[in-house]
Amino acid sequence: MPGGEWPSTLPERGSGGTGIAEGCARRTVPRILIVDDDDEVRSVLARHLTGAGYEVLDAADGGRCLDVLRTTPVDLVILDIFMPEPDGMAVITRASRDFAHVPILAISGGGTVPQDQTLEIARRLGAARTLTKPFEREELMSAVRELLGEP
């Protein structure tokens, strides 16, 4: 090769080299994005999920959720329905179209439409599962394991 020689070995991962392998490392811990405008809800959910060994990201509104989905690989989104623009229904519609590989667990505890109707609409728009707030820790963990394909 003009101007130099090919290296006899590729740099090892983490060696500070510029080998392709560094950008291809696979995550072994599922990453979950929690989206809720209530700080306390995000905090409690994050505590449960990190305690179970998951990596957690969070967002306080639909716009930030979509930003995170565009820039960061996630394995599951836990999404409140009623929150600042865009609301959860709009996020489900966009995420189901643009990030169809990421399952959505829609959660809700309010609104002017009865809960069962709200969550049924969320399912029709693309949410893989729904939970009505308040829910028990084990209900959450069971839904998370199911959506991540875990036993």
C-alpha positions as CSV (number, residue, x, y, z in Angstrom):
1,M,0.0,0.0,0.0
2,P,1.5,3.4,-0.9
3,G,2.6,5.5,2.0
4,G,2.4,2.8,4.6
5,E,1.5,-0.8,5.5
6,W,-1.7,-2.5,6.5
7,P,-1.7,-3.3,10.2
8,S,-1.2,-7.0,11.0
9,T,-4.1,-7.0,13.5
10,L,-7.2,-4.9,14.0
11,P,-7.3,-2.8,17.2
12,E,-9.1,-4.5,20.1
13,R,-12.4,-3.2,21.3
14,G,-11.9,-0.4,23.8
15,S,-8.2,-0.1,22.9
16,G,-8.6,3.5,21.8
17,G,-8.2,2.4,18.1
18,T,-10.6,3.2,15.4
19,G,-11.8,-0.3,14.6
20,I,-15.3,-0.7,13.4
21,A,-16.1,-3.1,16.3
22,E,-16.3,-0.3,18.8
23,G,-19.5,1.2,17.1
24,C,-21.1,-2.3,16.7
25,A,-21.1,-3.4,20.4
26,R,-24.6,-4.7,21.3
27,R,-26.3,-3.7,24.4
28,T,-27.1,-6.6,26.7
29,V,-29.4,-4.6,29.1
30,P,-32.8,-3.5,27.6
31,R,-33.2,0.3,27.4
32,I,-36.6,1.7,28.4
33,L,-37.9,5.2,27.7
34,I,-40.4,6.5,30.3
35,V,-42.5,9.4,29.1
36,D,-44.8,11.2,31.6
37,D,-45.2,14.8,32.5
38,D,-45.5,13.9,36.2
39,D,-42.0,14.0,37.7
40,E,-43.0,11.7,40.5
41,V,-44.5,9.0,38.2
42,R,-41.3,9.1,36.1
43,S,-39.2,8.7,39.3
44,V,-41.2,5.8,40.7
45,L,-41.2,4.0,37.4
46,A,-37.5,4.5,36.9
47,R,-36.8,3.2,40.4
48,H,-38.7,0.0,39.7
49,L,-37.1,-0.5,36.3
50,T,-33.5,0.2,37.3
51,G,-34.0,-2.0,40.4
52,A,-34.9,-4.8,38.0
53,G,-31.8,-4.2,36.0
54,Y,-33.1,-2.2,33.1
55,E,-31.4,0.9,31.7
56,V,-33.8,3.9,31.9
57,L,-34.2,7.1,30.0
58,D,-37.0,9.6,30.6
59,A,-38.8,12.4,28.9
60,A,-41.4,14.9,30.3
61,D,-43.4,15.4,27.0
62,G,-44.2,13.9,23.7
63,G,-41.8,16.2,21.8
64,R,-38.8,15.1,23.8
65,C,-39.9,11.4,23.5
66,L,-39.8,11.7,19.7
67,D,-36.4,13.4,19.9
68,V,-35.0,10.5,22.0
69,L,-36.5,7.9,19.6
70,R,-34.8,9.7,16.7
71,T,-31.3,9.7,18.3
72,T,-31.1,6.8,20.8
73,P,-31.9,3.1,20.4
74,V,-34.6,2.0,22.9
75,D,-36.3,-1.4,23.4
76,L,-39.5,-0.2,24.9
77,V,-41.5,3.0,25.5
78,I,-43.7,3.5,28.5
79,L,-45.9,6.4,27.5
80,D,-48.5,8.5,29.4
81,I,-51.5,9.4,27.2
82,F,-52.3,12.8,28.7
83,M,-49.4,15.2,28.7
84,P,-48.1,18.3,26.8
85,E,-47.9,18.5,23.1
86,P,-47.8,16.3,21.3
87,D,-50.0,14.2,23.6
88,G,-49.6,10.4,24.0
89,M,-52.1,9.6,21.2
90,A,-50.1,11.6,18.7
91,V,-46.8,10.1,19.9
92,I,-48.3,6.6,19.5
93,T,-49.4,7.4,16.0
94,R,-46.0,8.8,15.0
95,A,-43.9,6.2,16.8
96,S,-45.9,3.3,15.4
97,R,-45.2,4.6,11.9
98,D,-41.6,5.7,12.3
99,F,-40.3,3.3,15.0
100,A,-42.6,0.3,14.5
101,H,-40.0,-2.0,16.0
102,V,-40.3,-0.4,19.4
103,P,-43.2,-1.6,21.5
104,I,-45.3,1.0,23.4
105,L,-46.8,0.4,26.8
106,A,-49.5,3.2,27.1
107,I,-50.4,4.3,30.6
108,S,-53.2,6.6,31.7
109,G,-55.0,7.7,34.8
110,G,-57.1,10.7,33.7
111,G,-58.8,12.5,31.0
112,T,-62.4,13.4,30.0
113,V,-63.0,10.1,28.1
114,P,-63.6,6.9,30.2
115,Q,-60.3,5.0,30.8
116,D,-61.3,1.9,29.0
117,Q,-62.2,3.9,25.9
118,T,-59.0,5.9,26.1
119,L,-56.8,2.8,26.4
120,E,-58.7,1.0,23.6
121,I,-58.0,4.0,21.3
122,A,-54.3,3.8,22.3
123,R,-54.3,0.1,21.3
124,R,-55.9,0.8,18.0
125,L,-53.3,3.5,17.2
126,G,-50.5,1.0,17.9
127,A,-49.8,0.6,21.6
128,A,-48.8,-3.0,22.3
129,R,-50.1,-3.0,25.9
130,T,-52.0,-0.6,28.2
131,L,-52.2,-0.1,32.0
132,T,-54.6,2.0,34.0
133,K,-53.0,4.2,36.7
134,P,-52.5,3.5,39.4
135,F,-51.1,0.1,38.8
136,E,-49.1,-2.3,41.0
137,R,-45.4,-2.9,40.5
138,E,-45.9,-6.5,39.5
139,E,-48.4,-5.4,36.8
140,L,-45.8,-3.1,35.4
141,M,-43.0,-5.6,35.5
142,S,-45.2,-8.3,33.9
143,A,-46.1,-6.0,31.0
144,V,-42.4,-5.0,30.6
145,R,-41.2,-8.6,30.5
146,E,-43.9,-9.5,28.0
147,L,-43.2,-6.7,25.7
148,L,-39.4,-7.3,25.8
149,G,-40.0,-11.0,25.2
150,E,-38.6,-12.0,28.5
151,P,-39.7,-15.0,30.6
